[in-house]
């Protein structure tokens, strides 16, 4: 597995995402519930073991109690995959989530993309720097996520971070509610990913490309080819998998990334 440098860490170019594990299908409430039912702690740990066997050394997951439990169990059983934490608004304000990341053994923490979108749309970005400082002062890498490209543009001008989480799609309104609303209408417009990937080329720090599959709406071969074409040498992708009906999904996705980036990056 190819690796990139993010801060002081060598990070696999393929990073395992956990939206399906946390029940965020971005398709339907029924699918959300099926994902939660499928991903028992034992199945999550089996997925982490498979990821490590494929050379994936980093997982991005929320700062909620379920994640903290399965990560602790996994590490206690000998697993070594690295946790990059994401704050999550329903679990508490950013400082609470950041402290969970610190206490839970995360190596990095970034501010939730929906929360960052919400702050931007409500003119409240002045709160952001102190949270980046809190992360950094604990020795963790610090980052921000965003679905709205204007969030990333603002961060590039106003923050010193270690990495950006860049969503290919700005798929729902975030002014009133920072967190994803289960069952709310979403849109995945091709022009959005072009806007974001053009912006990525101008950034001074590594970008982790996410939602590259539009939550299962894009053909995987096309999606990974587009991502490979859009990634810079220091960039990575974050992809979640739902393995109930396709147990080889993770292996196939890792293979697609390796195939499409071979010789390019």
C-alpha positions in Angstrom: 0.0 0.0 0.0 1.3 3.4 -1.0 1.7 5.9 1.9 1.6 9.7 2.2 3.1 11.9 4.9 0.6 13.8 7.1 2.3 15.6 9.8 4.7 13.2 11.6 2.8 10.1 10.4 3.2 7.9 7.3 -0.5 7.3 6.4 -1.8 4.7 3.9 -3.1 6.4 0.8 -6.4 4.5 1.4 -7.9 5.4 4.7 -10.8 3.4 6.1 -13.9 5.5 6.7 -16.7 4.6 9.2 -19.9 6.3 8.1 -21.5 2.9 7.4 -20.4 1.6 10.8 -22.0 4.6 12.4 -25.2 4.2 10.4 -24.8 7.1 7.9 -25.7 5.6 4.5 -26.8 8.9 2.9 -29.4 6.9 1.2 -32.4 6.1 3.5 -33.3 5.7 7.1 -33.9 2.0 6.4 -30.4 1.6 5.1 -29.0 3.6 8.1 -30.7 1.1 10.5 -29.5 -1.9 8.5 -25.9 -0.7 8.6 -26.1 -0.2 12.4 -27.6 -3.7 12.8 -24.9 -5.3 10.6 -21.9 -3.7 12.2 -21.6 -5.4 15.5 -18.4 -4.8 17.5 -17.0 -8.2 16.3 -17.7 -7.4 12.7 -16.1 -4.0 13.1 -13.0 -5.5 14.6 -12.9 -8.1 11.7 -13.1 -5.2 9.2 -10.2 -3.4 10.9 -8.1 -6.6 10.8 -8.8 -7.0 7.1 -7.9 -3.4 6.5 -4.5 -3.8 8.2 -3.9 -7.0 6.2 -4.4 -4.9 3.1 -1.9 -2.3 4.2 -4.4 0.2 5.5 -2.9 1.8 8.6 -5.4 4.6 9.4 -9.1 4.8 10.2 -11.2 7.9 10.5 -14.0 7.6 13.0 -16.3 9.8 15.2 -15.6 10.7 18.8 -18.6 8.7 20.1 -18.7 6.0 22.8 -19.2 3.2 20.3 -16.1 4.1 18.3 -14.1 4.5 21.5 -15.2 1.1 22.7 -14.4 -0.8 19.5 -11.0 1.0 19.1 -10.0 0.1 22.7 -11.0 -3.5 22.2 -9.2 -3.7 18.9 -6.0 -2.3 20.3 -6.2 -4.4 23.4 -6.4 -7.5 21.1 -3.2 -6.5 19.3 -4.5 -4.3 16.5 -2.3 -1.3 15.5 -4.5 0.7 13.1 -4.2 4.4 13.8 -7.3 6.5 14.7 -7.8 9.9 13.2 -10.8 11.3 15.2 -13.7 13.4 14.0 -15.7 15.6 16.3 -19.5 14.9 16.1 -22.0 17.6 17.1 -24.7 15.2 18.6 -22.1 13.9 21.1 -21.3 17.4 22.5 -19.5 20.6 21.6 -16.1 20.5 19.9 -14.1 20.7 23.2 -15.8 17.6 24.6 -15.2 15.6 21.4 -11.6 16.8 21.2 -11.0 15.7 24.8 -12.5 12.3 23.9 -10.1 12.0 21.0 -7.2 12.8 23.4 -8.3 10.4 26.1 -9.2 7.7 23.6 -5.8 7.4 22.0 -6.4 9.2 18.7 -3.3 10.5 16.8 -5.2 13.3 15.0 -8.5 15.1 15.3 -10.4 17.3 12.8 -13.5 19.4 13.2 -16.6 17.9 11.7 -17.4 19.0 8.2 -21.1 19.7 8.9 -20.1 21.8 11.9 -17.6 23.8 9.9 -20.2 24.4 7.2 -22.6 25.5 9.9 -20.1 27.9 11.5 -19.3 29.5 8.1 -23.0 29.9 7.1 -23.7 31.6 10.5 -20.7 33.8 10.6 -19.1 32.1 13.6 -15.7 31.1 12.3 -14.0 33.0 15.1 -14.6 30.0 17.4 -12.5 27.7 15.2 -8.8 28.7 16.0 -9.1 27.9 19.7 -10.2 24.3 18.9 -7.3 23.8 16.6 -5.0 25.1 19.4 -6.6 22.6 21.8 -5.9 19.7 19.5 -2.4 20.8 18.8 -1.5 21.5 22.4 -2.3 17.9 23.2 0.2 16.6 20.6 -2.4 15.5 18.1 -2.4 16.5 14.4 -5.1 19.0 13.7 -7.4 19.4 10.7 -10.7 20.7 9.5 -13.3 19.0 7.2 -15.8 20.7 4.9 -18.5 20.0 2.4 -18.7 23.6 1.3 -15.5 24.6 -0.5 -15.6 28.0 1.1 -14.8 26.3 4.4 -11.6 25.0 3.0 -10.8 28.3 1.4 -11.3 30.1 4.7 -9.1 27.6 6.6 -6.3 27.9 4.1 -6.2 31.6 4.7 -6.8 31.7 8.4 -5.5 28.5 10.0 -2.4 26.4 10.4 -3.6 22.8 10.1 -1.9 19.5 9.3 -4.5 18.3 6.9 -7.8 19.0 5.2 -10.8 16.7 4.8 -12.4 17.7 1.5 -15.8 16.3 0.6 -16.5 15.9 -3.1 -20.1 16.8 -2.6 -21.9 19.6 -0.7 -25.0 17.5 -0.4 -27.4 19.2 2.1 -28.2 22.5 3.8 -26.2 23.0 7.0 -27.2 26.5 8.2 -29.8 25.3 10.7 -28.4 21.9 11.6 -24.6 21.0 11.5 -25.1 17.2 11.8 -26.4 15.0 9.1 -30.2 14.5 9.4 -31.3 10.9 8.7 -33.7 10.8 5.9 -33.3 14.4 4.8 -33.1 15.1 1.0 -29.6 15.1 -0.4 -28.1 16.0 -3.7 -24.8 14.8 -5.4 -24.0 17.2 -8.2 -21.1 16.4 -10.5 -20.1 20.1 -10.6 -19.5 20.0 -6.9 -16.7 17.5 -7.1 -15.0 19.5 -9.8 -15.1 22.6 -7.7 -13.6 20.9 -4.7 -10.9 19.0 -6.6 -9.9 22.2 -8.4 -9.6 23.9 -5.0 -7.5 21.0 -3.6 -4.8 21.7 -6.2 -4.2 25.1 -4.5 -3.9 23.9 -0.9 -0.7 24.0 1.1 -1.3 20.9 3.2 -2.4 17.3 2.4 -6.0 16.7 1.5 -8.0 13.6 2.4 -10.6 13.2 -0.4 -13.9 11.8 0.9 -17.4 11.0 -0.4 -15.7 10.1 -3.6 -18.3 7.4 -4.3 -21.2 9.8 -3.6 -22.4 7.3 -0.9 -22.7 4.5 -3.4 -24.1 6.4 -6.3 -21.0 6.6 -8.4 -19.5 3.6 -10.3 -16.5 2.6 -8.2 -14.1 2.3 -11.2 -15.0 5.8 -12.4 -14.9 7.2 -8.9 -11.4 5.9 -8.0 -10.1 6.9 -11.5 -11.4 10.4 -10.9 -9.9 10.6 -7.5 -6.6 9.3 -8.7 -6.5 12.0 -11.4 -7.4 14.6 -8.8 -5.0 13.6 -6.0 -1.6 15.2 -5.5 1.3 13.1 -4.4 0.7 13.9 -0.7 -3.1 13.3 -0.8 -5.2 10.3 0.4 -8.7 9.1 0.1 -11.1 8.0 2.9 -13.7 5.4 1.9 -16.2 3.5 4.0 -17.6 0.1 3.1 -20.8 -1.8 3.9 -20.0 -5.5 3.7 -23.3 -7.3 4.5 -24.0 -8.2 0.8 -20.4 -7.7 -0.5 -17.8 -9.2 1.8 -15.0 -8.4 -0.6 -15.9 -4.7 -1.0 -12.9 -3.4 1.0 -10.4 -5.5 -0.9 -12.0 -4.4 -4.2 -11.8 -0.8 -3.3 -8.2 -0.9 -2.2 -7.4 -2.7 -5.4 -9.1 0.0 -7.5 -7.1 2.7 -5.7 -3.9 0.9 -6.3 -4.7 0.2 -9.9 -5.7 3.8 -10.7 -2.8 5.4 -8.9 -0.1 3.1 -10.1 2.6 5.2 -11.7 0.6 8.4 -11.3 1.5 9.5 -7.8 
